[in-house]
Amino acid sequence: MTSLRVSSSIRKGAAVVGVAGLLALAGCSGAAGAEDAAGAEDAAGAEDAADAEDAADGTATNDSGTDADTSTASSDAAYADGTYSADGSYQTPETVEQISVTLTLEDGVVADVEVTGDPQARETEQYQGQFIDGIAEEVVGVSIDELNVTRVAGSSLTSGGFNAAVDDIKAQAAA
């Protein structure tokens, strides 16, 4: 099989255009939030595109790679203790990927997390693996209402699938 080498600047440009297009589409849908329109992760330049997106929308990512979005957090929400599971999907340059998330909640705080993936592309396997290895450190001990993962261990788009699954889990756990 012959492989075609595409320059880094072209991949980065394509990732930025993809992110911009997804953000535009998310704005057209009344239910979709900007965090659901993450873009194109698993290409080598997509991480830079995520940084450009953060700069464009004014959000900041701390050194650990998470962003607690307290402006939309609802401290009034009550969640039943228990273990909940949901799937979340996200778009990469090659395909739509999916992860499964299982959270254990105690008093509205994440007590345990398990993430599994079924990567469809080779690069996705690497990024999902890094995400899975680092996610517990980012979310255990954090209120579910404050979860808004933006990047874990260099993986930025996998977080879109994670955040979508967390939204489903919030609905399941709402008391």
Contacts in CASP RR format, 6 or more apart in sequence:
PFRMAT RR
TARGET T0000
AUTHOR 0000-0000-0000
METHOD contacts of the structure
MODEL  1
MTSLRVSSSIRKGAAVVGVAGLLALAGCSGAAGAEDAAGAEDAAGAEDAA
DAEDAADGTATNDSGTDADTSTASSDAAYADGTYSADGSYQTPETVEQIS
VTLTLEDGVVADVEVTGDPQARETEQYQGQFIDGIAEEVVGVSIDELNVT
RVAGSSLTSGGFNAAVDDIKAQAAA
8 44 0 8 1.000
8 45 0 8 1.000
11 43 0 8 1.000
11 44 0 8 1.000
11 45 0 8 1.000
11 46 0 8 1.000
11 93 0 8 1.000
12 45 0 8 1.000
12 46 0 8 1.000
12 48 0 8 1.000
12 49 0 8 1.000
13 49 0 8 1.000
14 40 0 8 1.000
14 43 0 8 1.000
14 93 0 8 1.000
15 39 0 8 1.000
15 40 0 8 1.000
15 43 0 8 1.000
15 45 0 8 1.000
15 46 0 8 1.000
15 48 0 8 1.000
15 49 0 8 1.000
15 93 0 8 1.000
16 49 0 8 1.000
16 52 0 8 1.000
16 53 0 8 1.000
18 39 0 8 1.000
18 40 0 8 1.000
18 49 0 8 1.000
19 37 0 8 1.000
19 38 0 8 1.000
19 39 0 8 1.000
19 40 0 8 1.000
19 49 0 8 1.000
19 50 0 8 1.000
19 52 0 8 1.000
19 53 0 8 1.000
21 37 0 8 1.000
22 37 0 8 1.000
22 38 0 8 1.000
22 39 0 8 1.000
22 91 0 8 1.000
23 34 0 8 1.000
23 37 0 8 1.000
23 53 0 8 1.000
25 32 0 8 1.000
25 37 0 8 1.000
26 32 0 8 1.000
26 33 0 8 1.000
26 34 0 8 1.000
26 36 0 8 1.000
26 37 0 8 1.000
27 33 0 8 1.000
27 34 0 8 1.000
27 37 0 8 1.000
34 57 0 8 1.000
35 69 0 8 1.000
35 148 0 8 1.000
35 150 0 8 1.000
35 160 0 8 1.000
35 163 0 8 1.000
36 160 0 8 1.000
36 163 0 8 1.000
36 164 0 8 1.000
38 50 0 8 1.000
38 90 0 8 1.000
38 91 0 8 1.000
38 156 0 8 1.000
38 157 0 8 1.000
38 159 0 8 1.000
38 160 0 8 1.000
38 161 0 8 1.000
39 46 0 8 1.000
39 49 0 8 1.000
39 50 0 8 1.000
39 53 0 8 1.000
39 90 0 8 1.000
39 91 0 8 1.000
39 157 0 8 1.000
40 46 0 8 1.000
40 49 0 8 1.000
40 91 0 8 1.000
40 92 0 8 1.000
40 93 0 8 1.000
40 157 0 8 1.000
41 47 0 8 1.000
41 50 0 8 1.000
41 90 0 8 1.000
41 92 0 8 1.000
41 93 0 8 1.000
41 124 0 8 1.000
41 127 0 8 1.000
41 155 0 8 1.000
41 156 0 8 1.000
41 157 0 8 1.000
41 158 0 8 1.000
42 92 0 8 1.000
42 93 0 8 1.000
42 94 0 8 1.000
42 97 0 8 1.000
42 121 0 8 1.000
42 123 0 8 1.000
42 124 0 8 1.000
42 126 0 8 1.000
42 127 0 8 1.000
42 157 0 8 1.000
43 92 0 8 1.000
43 93 0 8 1.000
43 94 0 8 1.000
43 123 0 8 1.000
44 123 0 8 1.000
46 92 0 8 1.000
46 93 0 8 1.000
46 156 0 8 1.000
46 157 0 8 1.000
47 151 0 8 1.000
47 154 0 8 1.000
47 156 0 8 1.000
50 150 0 8 1.000
50 151 0 8 1.000
50 156 0 8 1.000
50 157 0 8 1.000
54 60 0 8 1.000
54 61 0 8 1.000
54 150 0 8 1.000
59 67 0 8 1.000
59 69 0 8 1.000
59 150 0 8 1.000
60 67 0 8 1.000
61 67 0 8 1.000
61 150 0 8 1.000
61 151 0 8 1.000
64 137 0 8 1.000
64 138 0 8 1.000
65 138 0 8 1.000
65 149 0 8 1.000
65 150 0 8 1.000
65 151 0 8 1.000
65 152 0 8 1.000
66 138 0 8 1.000
66 139 0 8 1.000
66 142 0 8 1.000
66 147 0 8 1.000
66 148 0 8 1.000
66 149 0 8 1.000
66 150 0 8 1.000
66 151 0 8 1.000
66 152 0 8 1.000
67 148 0 8 1.000
67 149 0 8 1.000
67 150 0 8 1.000
68 142 0 8 1.000
68 146 0 8 1.000
68 147 0 8 1.000
68 148 0 8 1.000
69 146 0 8 1.000
69 148 0 8 1.000
70 146 0 8 1.000
73 143 0 8 1.000
73 145 0 8 1.000
73 146 0 8 1.000
74 145 0 8 1.000
75 145 0 8 1.000
77 145 0 8 1.000
77 170 0 8 1.000
77 174 0 8 1.000
78 108 0 8 1.000
78 174 0 8 1.000
78 175 0 8 1.000
79 105 0 8 1.000
79 108 0 8 1.000
79 144 0 8 1.000
79 170 0 8 1.000
79 173 0 8 1.000
79 174 0 8 1.000
79 175 0 8 1.000
80 105 0 8 1.000
80 173 0 8 1.000
80 174 0 8 1.000
80 175 0 8 1.000
81 105 0 8 1.000
81 106 0 8 1.000
81 107 0 8 1.000
81 108 0 8 1.000
82 104 0 8 1.000
82 105 0 8 1.000
82 106 0 8 1.000
82 173 0 8 1.000
83 102 0 8 1.000
83 103 0 8 1.000
83 104 0 8 1.000
83 105 0 8 1.000
83 112 0 8 1.000
84 102 0 8 1.000
84 103 0 8 1.000
84 104 0 8 1.000
84 105 0 8 1.000
84 169 0 8 1.000
84 172 0 8 1.000
84 173 0 8 1.000
85 100 0 8 1.000
85 101 0 8 1.000
85 102 0 8 1.000
85 103 0 8 1.000
85 169 0 8 1.000
86 100 0 8 1.000
86 101 0 8 1.000
86 164 0 8 1.000
86 165 0 8 1.000
86 166 0 8 1.000
86 168 0 8 1.000
86 169 0 8 1.000
86 172 0 8 1.000
87 98 0 8 1.000
87 99 0 8 1.000
87 100 0 8 1.000
87 101 0 8 1.000
87 165 0 8 1.000
87 168 0 8 1.000
88 98 0 8 1.000
88 99 0 8 1.000
88 100 0 8 1.000
88 101 0 8 1.000
88 160 0 8 1.000
88 161 0 8 1.000
88 162 0 8 1.000
88 164 0 8 1.000
88 165 0 8 1.000
88 168 0 8 1.000
89 96 0 8 1.000
89 97 0 8 1.000
89 98 0 8 1.000
89 99 0 8 1.000
89 161 0 8 1.000
89 164 0 8 1.000
90 96 0 8 1.000
90 97 0 8 1.000
90 98 0 8 1.000
90 99 0 8 1.000
90 157 0 8 1.000
90 158 0 8 1.000
90 160 0 8 1.000
90 161 0 8 1.000
90 164 0 8 1.000
91 97 0 8 1.000
91 157 0 8 1.000
92 121 0 8 1.000
92 123 0 8 1.000
92 124 0 8 1.000
92 157 0 8 1.000
94 120 0 8 1.000
94 121 0 8 1.000
94 123 0 8 1.000
94 124 0 8 1.000
95 120 0 8 1.000
95 121 0 8 1.000
95 124 0 8 1.000
96 120 0 8 1.000
97 117 0 8 1.000
97 119 0 8 1.000
97 120 0 8 1.000
97 121 0 8 1.000
97 124 0 8 1.000
97 128 0 8 1.000
97 157 0 8 1.000
97 158 0 8 1.000
98 117 0 8 1.000
98 118 0 8 1.000
98 161 0 8 1.000
99 115 0 8 1.000
99 116 0 8 1.000
99 117 0 8 1.000
99 118 0 8 1.000
99 128 0 8 1.000
99 131 0 8 1.000
99 158 0 8 1.000
99 161 0 8 1.000
99 162 0 8 1.000
99 165 0 8 1.000
100 115 0 8 1.000
100 116 0 8 1.000
100 117 0 8 1.000
100 165 0 8 1.000
101 113 0 8 1.000
101 114 0 8 1.000
101 115 0 8 1.000
101 162 0 8 1.000
101 165 0 8 1.000
101 166 0 8 1.000
101 169 0 8 1.000
102 112 0 8 1.000
102 113 0 8 1.000
102 114 0 8 1.000
102 115 0 8 1.000
103 110 0 8 1.000
103 112 0 8 1.000
103 113 0 8 1.000
103 139 0 8 1.000
103 144 0 8 1.000
103 166 0 8 1.000
103 169 0 8 1.000
104 110 0 8 1.000
104 111 0 8 1.000
104 112 0 8 1.000
104 113 0 8 1.000
105 111 0 8 1.000
105 144 0 8 1.000
105 169 0 8 1.000
105 173 0 8 1.000
108 143 0 8 1.000
108 144 0 8 1.000
108 145 0 8 1.000
108 173 0 8 1.000
109 141 0 8 1.000
109 142 0 8 1.000
109 143 0 8 1.000
109 144 0 8 1.000
110 139 0 8 1.000
110 140 0 8 1.000
110 141 0 8 1.000
110 142 0 8 1.000
110 143 0 8 1.000
110 144 0 8 1.000
110 147 0 8 1.000
111 140 0 8 1.000
111 141 0 8 1.000
112 136 0 8 1.000
112 140 0 8 1.000
113 135 0 8 1.000
113 136 0 8 1.000
113 139 0 8 1.000
113 140 0 8 1.000
115 131 0 8 1.000
115 132 0 8 1.000
115 135 0 8 1.000
115 162 0 8 1.000
116 132 0 8 1.000
117 128 0 8 1.000
117 132 0 8 1.000
119 125 0 8 1.000
119 128 0 8 1.000
127 154 0 8 1.000
127 155 0 8 1.000
127 157 0 8 1.000
127 158 0 8 1.000
128 155 0 8 1.000
128 158 0 8 1.000
129 155 0 8 1.000
130 152 0 8 1.000
130 153 0 8 1.000
130 154 0 8 1.000
130 155 0 8 1.000
131 152 0 8 1.000
131 153 0 8 1.000
131 155 0 8 1.000
131 158 0 8 1.000
131 159 0 8 1.000
131 162 0 8 1.000
133 153 0 8 1.000
134 152 0 8 1.000
134 153 0 8 1.000
135 149 0 8 1.000
135 152 0 8 1.000
135 162 0 8 1.000
138 149 0 8 1.000
138 152 0 8 1.000
139 147 0 8 1.000
139 149 0 8 1.000
144 166 0 8 1.000
144 169 0 8 1.000
144 170 0 8 1.000
144 173 0 8 1.000
145 170 0 8 1.000
147 163 0 8 1.000
147 166 0 8 1.000
148 163 0 8 1.000
149 159 0 8 1.000
149 160 0 8 1.000
149 162 0 8 1.000
149 163 0 8 1.000
150 156 0 8 1.000
150 159 0 8 1.000
151 159 0 8 1.000
152 158 0 8 1.000
152 159 0 8 1.000
END
